[in-house]
């Protein structure tokens, strides 16, 4: 117990002012204990009560409670309010107006219904003594205690609230405090006193009289309160004389305030102004100004998912009234003009995971009414939505969005695909739907029926007539109960019964010559079909003539034909194997347009034709790189661990993608996992085709694990390091077989260098770096903004073992309906058997160019963060990258999606160039270039367009840019210890790219720069030689024993070329400043040719690599050309 004269309330206020949280909690704990002790002893007096007994006045106590309500009290929170409520009860009859106001104001931050009931009773007693400011605090606090759902017995008491409203109308509002009137009206609406026409008109008139004083917050609260009132209250404002002019005045004031309004205020106003009862003409200037603000500034970045929902829906309600059958009957069957120029789709995509079901439904509905987003956006949001349990409101918005999409997209397939899964929910919720929900559903079905009547073809909605009739009758029965207006009831039923036209069969439909063909096979079964026959002898077939995979419907098996059969093929491909002529093979793989064949079958077929065409090269590539991975016992044990991990990943993919035995759900709803499924089926087709030829030749067949090894070949050196027995044991918490030296147990960043080069000079550090470079593989990338912004060049050079030079440049043109794919055509440098680049260099016909360079992890302890938990298997990096490629539409989406999974290996700096944001001669738009850096346990992404603009180029060369990544990976410590070799700004390639990359002005310059390796290009402070070039050649570097490793290709493109999906590529090591690379010595009269690099396999590879650039073409019937385009 505190001593005499101790005023706990004032001590609390003092501690709060001093920000002494520990002291505050200590005092609160003592206060709660003392109050509880006196209450239990029943020693409090009738007046004064606990507050006086504790040596403090009721006023001091109210002040302390008001301040404490805004602080976190932790474990004392509940007990504190129990005792405060008891003090209020003891002092209720003696509370003065300002004490009442303070206690109520505290409730706004810490709601307590029991305390609110006591204070409401006292407010009634004091209502004639309260001024406007007292009422503002009292009602604001009381309204915060109203339950958001359901009701609390006796609170709020409607008669008591109505009495307070009558008193408020009589008080003098302060003209210089506009928030006062707005908060009062908003409080009454929350207290469910929302039909008071006199009160609404009173506050509205006050706003007009003092309008110049009103700010954005006050007007937002006022408009929101009026919008939330019942029709009777709104009518008092709407029908009053001069209301149209009054709203025009308010809207003009809002337009003045818009630039300084907070995001939540913009959103709330966009939502409210369509519900206040004002005409569209009156509020039109607000929506025009809002749209202009959002299109000309970055304010959209600040919106939360809820804010975005309010703004998009507000615009939709203003620009386009509810869809009617007339819209379908008078529709011109072509694409509609967007109803807003604000490109909000990107912001929705970025925040997609933050939307709840209700917001998704509203966004989908509003977007289609605004005629924005397109088919893939509809698919993306629709898939997210139907994966959730829908309420009646969400169901109504989903139906209406589907009808709006059918009109906007002139397409019945997508809307029907979205609605089919929600039909059972509709039947379940039919007995509880409200009148407006019934109207939305009926109107949507009516519009869809009208579109079909207009001749728009597509799948049917219901399985059979009985299913349609059952749901229609259930909805009509509900309408009869809840729709009071007879005319509206009849209209709803009429619309519902007309919708019978859109019922019938619903499975794998396909319009074909006026009829429908149903594919009876199960996609999962098709995916594991075998190739039963070929119409040719594969030993003699022409690979460039093409290979088609067709489906025999009787046997449900693939038939291969040595020709391009676009009309009936599941997939087809061409291969120009010119490895000995240009250093490249050129592969084009295609699937047919439309939905005649399932996406699963198309992708399995794509794997079949590619595997059949490249099987021999797959074998050579695997034979060349695999032996280099196991030079010692430690590596061999790591490979066993990796194989186990790959097995777990395969089982995980089959489970999540619903490919496991006994699974019948079909494709996943999530677009990302759809494409993981398709890629997995493509791999399966590759495996089956390879094994068909391997069986004929009598050689070893492969399994899916072997294919994961092939597709992860670029990542394997780092996987080996991460899956060494010691590293795996450390992650699992078990002791390793051989404990690491004590010096390595607490390895600081950069200590990988220290462990290998303690007290080393610059030369030995350089040698160690080159050896690690050869082991892990590195790359060089360059983005160059030409002078006067005339062009935007992208270049990439892959560094790896020369044994891997079995190069294929691939074009995949896949049409996968209803899969949310962001592009149809993708081009990339690759290898036989790989379904991704693995270099990584990609061009997509949606305007994105993607590439990466490896980031070396100098802190080996980071590998403790690698994902290898069997309970949460990792996804192979190549599948993750390709799934992101398939779904992401912008650079922001791409980097955000890739960052969602960081497995801890394959650590890189990713560069995404969005050519849609480049216009020749104009400044680059925001997010024209983004980078993402990943190391184990950390990712960092950003828009670096300003960096590119200021530098004129962006170079990437295996050095992290972001400070947190540099520190985490060990580069910061390494630079401090060993100098510029580990610097981002001053390392050798950084200096070379600054010297040469910044001078690129045309494609020829870009080709020269990306293949540059000249003895004259030495960087001061570093050993001279070919190992530090933009395109290194370690086969010429005696410091690392002349190992055949370094730059193995170069690819460049431009704004002109990427429009044609073309690039210029060179295969093989640089040979501009040095002799061309050879595997064997040149024979002479006395000396035979001998191997120059013993132990380095090069099966199937040319002996001499003196190839020049060729221009890759996306047209499947054209081979790469040596005639290079330097301009459009």
PyMOL commands that set and color helices and strands:
alter all, ss='L'
color gray80, all
select helices_A, chain A and resi 8-17+21-41+49-53+58-68+74-94+97-109+113-126+132-143+158-168+178-190+197-209+211-213+216-228+231-238+243-260+263-272+280-296+299-302+305-319+325-329+345-350+352-354+357-369+374-386+392-409+413-420+423-432+435-453+465-482+486-502+523-526+579-582+599-629+633-656+671-697+704-711+716-722+725-732+742-745+751-756+762-776+787-789+802-804+860-865+870-872+877-887+891-899+915-917+945-951+963-969+971-978+980-982+988-999+1003-1010+1026-1028+1034-1036+1038-1040+1055-1059
alter helices_A, ss='H'
color red, helices_A
select strands_A, chain A and resi 511-512+515-516+531-534+547-552+557-561+569-578+584-591+779-785+792-801+807-813+825-831+841-844+848-854+908-914+929-935+938-943+953-956+1045-1053+1063-1067+1077-1078+1104-1105+1110-1112
alter strands_A, ss='S'
color yellow, strands_A
deselect
rebuild
show_as cartoon
